[in-house]
Structure formats: structure tokens, C-alpha cells
Amino acid sequence: MPESPDVLSLTGRVAVVTGAGRGIGAATARLLAQAGAQVALVDMDAAGVTQTAEQIALSGGEALHFTNDVTDAFAVERTFDRVAEEWGRLDVLVNNAGSLREASLEELTDDDFRETLDVNLRAAMVCARAAVPHMLRQGRGRILSAASGSTRLGSQGLTAYAAAKAGIVGMTRTWARELGPRGITANAVAPGLIEGETVRSVPAEELEHTLARIPARRLGRPEEVAAVYLFLASDLASFVNGAVVGVDGGLLLY
């Protein structure tokens, strides 16, 4: 562990952040870059991921950006290989990309279920699988993935999403056991209600009811989730492995 006061420094490290075009992904990419990491941004939103890269550059950081579908295994492998060729290594993967579709069980279609698991669960596996060979070559790495409080809350209308995020927890714990002996840790972050487009779609009455259950009595900010990703990516978290860290203002205390 570094002895300098700047223990959260990621200088000399290379990170890939998926879903980096907006929200938590963009905030995480900016914060990792601020900590000194070279950051590769991946998102289907070309305008969003370009904007995040420009923000990083304006702040003095270094970023590459890719408009990729993280469910496309060939494209993901090619992107990760390019990142490693450009910067010589790959230290941190943040599996943040995802999508949310609400539907009650009787309204949920097979296609919606498959697509939700594809984007929120299979894509995380695809990205981790592509990152691991690079991490193994250098003998260290961090795999960080987005879980959700919905896996414990049983939120109405989120059958597919909750199933996918529960899968993230299971995969994370499996990777922690498989890869820990080889210097790679795997952890998950479980955000609660965070400011952004998803929350704006929640009916006002439902949002008010949920806020009343949060001891912090407010929504979280993307930057607060990003701070946890930064900690887990840093040397301070070298002995944290297989954890699911809630960032929810205390919502799951109930």
C-alpha cells in the first residue's frame, strides 16, 4: 500500500468504464481520471461518451472513448485489446452499463426478459472475460460491477432487472474466489435511488414513499457512487474481495 498521503492515487493504472456516457458511469470515469488513471470509456451513446471524454481532457486527464455494444463479445475483446495495446496494461474494469425496463410479471415478455439479462448480466461477464487475460499478465486487477438494492427490496415491476442484478452478485462472489489467488479482486456496488434519468421516470407518489424510507431522506448523487468505485479500485481496498457495497442512504436497513 502506498505510504504517501495520496492513497487514492490511480496514477499509472488503466481503467475501462462501461456505460460511461452519463450518470454514474460518467461520474465514475471522471473521478478515476481525476485520481490519475488513464480511462477508456465505452457506451452506445456516442454523444454522451464523447462528452465525458472531453470533460476528462479539459480537466487534464487522458481518455479513449468507444461507441460499442457491450453485449457484442467480439467488439468488447477488440476494444479491450486496443486499450491494452495503447496504454500497455488494464488494471480496473467497471461494469456499469445497464438498462431498466419495468413490467409486472404478467406483462413481462420473453424478449424483454432476455434483453434485460443480456445487457445487465451477460455483458458484465463478457467484459470481465475480456479483461481478465490482461490482468493476469500483470498479476493484479480489479473487477467492479453494478448490482442493485432491488435484489433485496423486491421492487415491483423489476422481475428481469432484479434477476440480472442478483446474477451480478453471484458472479462477483464466484470471480472473487476464482481470481483472488491470482491477484484479481472482484466486488460489486449496489446503488439505491440515485439522481438521474431513471429516477425522473418514477411516479411522484412512489418516489415520495421511497424517500420516506431512506434514513438520509434524499436521493444519492452519481458522484457518491463513483467515490465507492474509486475506493474499490485503489490500493486501500486490496483486501476487499467478494463484497457487495450498498450506496443507498440506509434504505436497506428496513
Secondary structure in CASP SS format (residue, H / E / C, confidence):
PFRMAT SS
TARGET T0000
AUTHOR 0000-0000-0000
METHOD secondary structure of the structure
MODEL  1
M C 1.00
P C 1.00
E C 1.00
S C 1.00
P C 1.00
D C 1.00
V C 1.00
L C 1.00
S C 1.00
L C 1.00
T C 1.00
G C 1.00
R C 1.00
V E 1.00
A E 1.00
V E 1.00
V E 1.00
T E 1.00
G C 1.00
A C 1.00
G C 1.00
R C 1.00
G H 1.00
I H 1.00
G H 1.00
A H 1.00
A H 1.00
T H 1.00
A H 1.00
R H 1.00
L H 1.00
L H 1.00
A H 1.00
Q H 1.00
A C 1.00
G C 1.00
A C 1.00
Q E 1.00
V E 1.00
A E 1.00
L E 1.00
V E 1.00
D E 1.00
M C 1.00
D C 1.00
A H 1.00
A H 1.00
G H 1.00
V H 1.00
T H 1.00
Q H 1.00
T H 1.00
A H 1.00
E H 1.00
Q H 1.00
I H 1.00
A H 1.00
L H 1.00
S C 1.00
G C 1.00
G C 1.00
E E 1.00
A E 1.00
L E 1.00
H E 1.00
F E 1.00
T E 1.00
N C 1.00
D C 1.00
V C 1.00
T C 1.00
D C 1.00
A H 1.00
F H 1.00
A H 1.00
V H 1.00
E H 1.00
R H 1.00
T H 1.00
F H 1.00
D H 1.00
R H 1.00
V H 1.00
A H 1.00
E H 1.00
E H 1.00
W H 1.00
G C 1.00
R C 1.00
L C 1.00
D C 1.00
V E 1.00
L E 1.00
V E 1.00
N E 1.00
N C 1.00
A C 1.00
G C 1.00
S C 1.00
L C 1.00
R C 1.00
E C 1.00
A E 1.00
S C 1.00
L H 1.00
E H 1.00
E H 1.00
L C 1.00
T C 1.00
D H 1.00
D H 1.00
D H 1.00
F H 1.00
R H 1.00
E H 1.00
T H 1.00
L H 1.00
D H 1.00
V H 1.00
N H 1.00
L H 1.00
R H 1.00
A H 1.00
A H 1.00
M H 1.00
V H 1.00
C H 1.00
A H 1.00
R H 1.00
A H 1.00
A H 1.00
V H 1.00
P H 1.00
H H 1.00
M H 1.00
L H 1.00
R H 1.00
Q H 1.00
G C 1.00
R C 1.00
G E 1.00
R E 1.00
I E 1.00
L E 1.00
S E 1.00
A E 1.00
A C 1.00
S C 1.00
G C 1.00
S H 1.00
T H 1.00
R H 1.00
L H 1.00
G C 1.00
S C 1.00
Q C 1.00
G C 1.00
L E 1.00
T H 1.00
A H 1.00
Y H 1.00
A H 1.00
A H 1.00
A H 1.00
K H 1.00
A H 1.00
G H 1.00
I H 1.00
V H 1.00
G H 1.00
M H 1.00
T H 1.00
R H 1.00
T H 1.00
W H 1.00
A H 1.00
R H 1.00
E H 1.00
L H 1.00
G H 1.00
P H 1.00
R H 1.00
G C 1.00
I E 1.00
T E 1.00
A E 1.00
N E 1.00
A E 1.00
V E 1.00
A E 1.00
P E 1.00
G C 1.00
L C 1.00
I E 1.00
E C 1.00
G C 1.00
E H 1.00
T H 1.00
V H 1.00
R H 1.00
S C 1.00
V C 1.00
P C 1.00
A H 1.00
E H 1.00
E H 1.00
L H 1.00
E H 1.00
H H 1.00
T H 1.00
L H 1.00
A H 1.00
R H 1.00
I C 1.00
P C 1.00
A C 1.00
R C 1.00
R C 1.00
L C 1.00
G E 1.00
R C 1.00
P H 1.00
E H 1.00
E H 1.00
V H 1.00
A H 1.00
A H 1.00
V H 1.00
Y H 1.00
L H 1.00
F H 1.00
L H 1.00
A H 1.00
S C 1.00
D H 1.00
L H 1.00
A H 1.00
S C 1.00
F C 1.00
V C 1.00
N C 1.00
G C 1.00
A C 1.00
V E 1.00
V E 1.00
G E 1.00
V E 1.00
D C 1.00
G C 1.00
G C 1.00
L H 1.00
L H 1.00
L H 1.00
Y C 1.00
END
